[in-house]
Amino acid sequence: MSKHHLGEFEEIVMLTVAILADEAYGVAIIDEMESRLNRKVSIGALQTVLRRLEKKGYLSSQFGEATNMRGGKRKRYFSLTTYGKNVLTEVKEQRLSLWEAIPNFSLNK
Amino acid sequence: MNPSDILTPPHWPSRFLRWYCHPDYLEDIEGDLIERFETDLAIKGPKVARWNYTKDVFRLFRPGIIRPLSGNNQLNHYGMFKNYIKVGVRNILRQKAFSVINIAGLAIGIACCLLILLYVNDELSYDRYNKNFDRIYRILHTYRSAENPGSLPPPSPEDFQVWGSAPVGPALQADFPEIESYFRFTSPSQLLFQYGSKRFQEDNMVFADSTAFQIFSWNLISGNPKTALKEPNSIVLTLSTAMKYFGYDDPMGKTITIDQTETFVVTGVMGDVPSNTHFTFDGLISMTTFHNWRPEIFDSWGYVDFYTYFLLKENSRIESLEGKIPDFIEHNGPDWYKTDNTIAFEPLSSAYLHSKASRQPGTTGSYTNIYIFSFIAGFILLIACINFMNLSTARSMERAKEIGVRKAIGAQRHSLIVQFLLESIMLTMLAALLALILVAFVLPFTRELSGKALYFSDLLSWPFIALFTGSVIFVGLIAGSYPAWVLARFKSSQVLKGRLKSSSGGISLRKALVVFQFALSMSLIVGTAVVFSQLKHLHTLDMGFTKDQMLVIDFGWDSKVQEQIASIKTELGKHPKVSMVSTSRAVPGAFLPDAGTRIESASGEMTMHNPGIYEIDQDFIPTYEIELIAGRAFSDDFPSDTTQALLINEAAAKLYGYTNAEDVIGKKFTQWGREGTVVGVVKDFNYKSLHSKVEPLSIRYAPTGALRRFSLKVAPEGMVTTLADLEQLWSQLVPHRPFIYSFLDDSFNRQYDADIRFGQIFTVFSSLAILIACLGLFGLTTYTTALKTKEIGIRKVLGASLFSIVTLLSKDYIKLFLIAVLIGIPVSWFAMNSWLDNFAYKMEIGPGVFIVAASICLLIALSTISWQSVHSALRNPVDSLKDE
């Protein structure tokens, strides 16, 4: 598992892409993260992570249609690959197993 | 700003983004940015929107977004260059033997050039550390005798000497406001230094004016630069001398006893004189001390013992001073002027390498050697480049298919040329890297060879790195130019059809290059042989005196020794192994002064000349076995000899106009306050080095106070015990002075150290040049033999002998070699004859040298060739024939 290491920010980005399903492009991801997590994200930080995840094979992307908005530039929609989904699931299960291993009293204190 | 512009994203950040952003990502990222901008514009207004946009663009400038350096859809040749490099590397790796030959040859060539560069750089750096380098001049003097002033032709540069009189400096400063200050120092004095129990003879202490630190940028570690040399009996020591006496104690203010009578106070410690200074000393004694000792010489224009340097004021021109010299001489030294003496100025920049004047305060460099070594280094590099050219063109067939394919798919000639040049530059770079490593390893050993300390760190300066990179690329271009041109000329149709079977390209040039290499190697061998035979020739030359088994004891004019010189001499002579003892001021090879001497000419007038002067006792001539050709030597039988007799040598007799030595006997002379008659003429003996002819010499009986050395003729057997005995005896006779001795032949031969060093450097470089040439020849024969594998196989099957095959493979090269010898002989003869002109006594270059050099060369070449040819001739023909 350790070879599929996911950073905290990477994990959040992947989750957000999953939430947005077919609407996951740059600005939408940022907006979603800002509204859900109350967290400021710069385009630079997000784009770097998106490209990195794509290179690792966790995400895939394709261009949408060109519109009049955005200076006529196309959007790039990101989606999780199967491999990405597996990795995300694994991360989740690891967390859960850790949570379950906590003895009750230590959280109730 | 246009109002509509406000509603669009700012222009410059967008352009910046488009410049750096990865082209694959640009569209959607820019879209995102514009979307953000539009939202911001609606909610927060144009100002904030534009600011956020700019901020975002800059925050996007990070790895992962920035385009890779080797962009792939740009209009440039990155991709092609990458391919060239890849193919180049593969070629280097595939042809390991050839690559090793090429790279090793080039690396050695470059390393030689680097070493020479370091050496030359050091030679050229002399005295440049002085802040006032451009403003320091020194005074040259010429001492000539003329009946009427101005009757002699103007002096040539060789007529001048650096050594001069004391009053010139102060007089110049008084007359010329352009001179800021002057600095004089004396020739080194030999003084016995004592501090506590430490006692050494110091041979390199000079008396110096207090302006030393004002003019020269020597590093005074402690002491006041203005006052350190002001007071009498003060001394500034160099660091290593100070360490010798005081260790880690502070020497400042301590007193040193000199010659057992005078006490000196250490008023300063300076860093050792930098090695790139044209003169050196171990300590400076204040000039005022010398003034107190001998005040009269400071007004005497005729007493010569000073080197005078001066500092010109800024914005003054030396030319304006030079024009006023005659006036200055006439006005200051009228008597002096009448004898046609004069002075000249020499800039500090000329002192080390360019000065032709005699009596230099230190060793001088040789511009000729710089040229010779630079040439040799250049030749070595050239030979290595030729190897590269030869091997690449010879092996061009192996690249022919590649070139054919490249041309077929659209490569142009110039791009092929670029490819091959790039390959050769790559190879040169590798060689350069190796050369740097080589130099770093070899440098510590070059100290012996070059006689100076060279440091690798000298190579680490920006100008040097730029020069180095530039030269490496240049060498790569030179070496690669011809092969690139040949290779790019192939016609793809022919190559691909397989019509081009053998590489006819550049065979004649290749031959010419091989001839050139061997002519060069041959000349270098001749050079080495000549240098060493000449040195041997000097050794075996009859010097006119005996220098073997001559033990010289130096007591440095010690007054106590001189007082009891007769008894010490007798005691030393009593040792059974000592057959003769004599005392004198100078011995052959050591320094001697000149003396103005008048001798009666045949017509009865007194003629004035400046021969050298030897001051000796009556035993000197028999001890050194110097031959007399007329008259007699000094003798106890003539008591007047001690004050009224003079011996001269043949050269001096000729100088005074006597071709027949007998005629000068009995003529009157005056010299240094002594009058009398010439009693004898000695055969010319070589009292200086054999670089110069024997110069006129006068020999007189030494007055008290003028003696400095004992010469002992010692039997060769049991030298060690003899030395121990003598030292024991010396410590009884002269307890206060160390026993300082040398063997005359050692110290005499030391004069040829520079020549021997020259010979050694020459040998090393010649060997390297020949080694590289052989590497190239080896590569070339390997290749040509490989081409003939089948032919050899068939010949063997048909019954050819080993010998006939080896002959077949070698005869082409032997022809080339003979041509090389024919070219090499006249070239080397001419070059070495001009080198021999440095010597007054030169050997004859006979045919023997050339025969030996040619045979060595042929032997090396043949063994290189036969290595391959014998190997392939011995192979079983089945191996070479079965694969078809």
Interface residues (C-beta under 8 A of the other chain):
Chain A: Y25 G26 V27 S42 I43 G44 A45 Q47 T48 R51 R52 F63 M69 R70 G71 K73 R74 K75 R76
Chain B: P9 H22 Y25 E27 D28 I29 E30 G31 D32 L33 I34 E35 R36 E38 T39 D56 R59 L60 F61 R62 P63 G64 I65
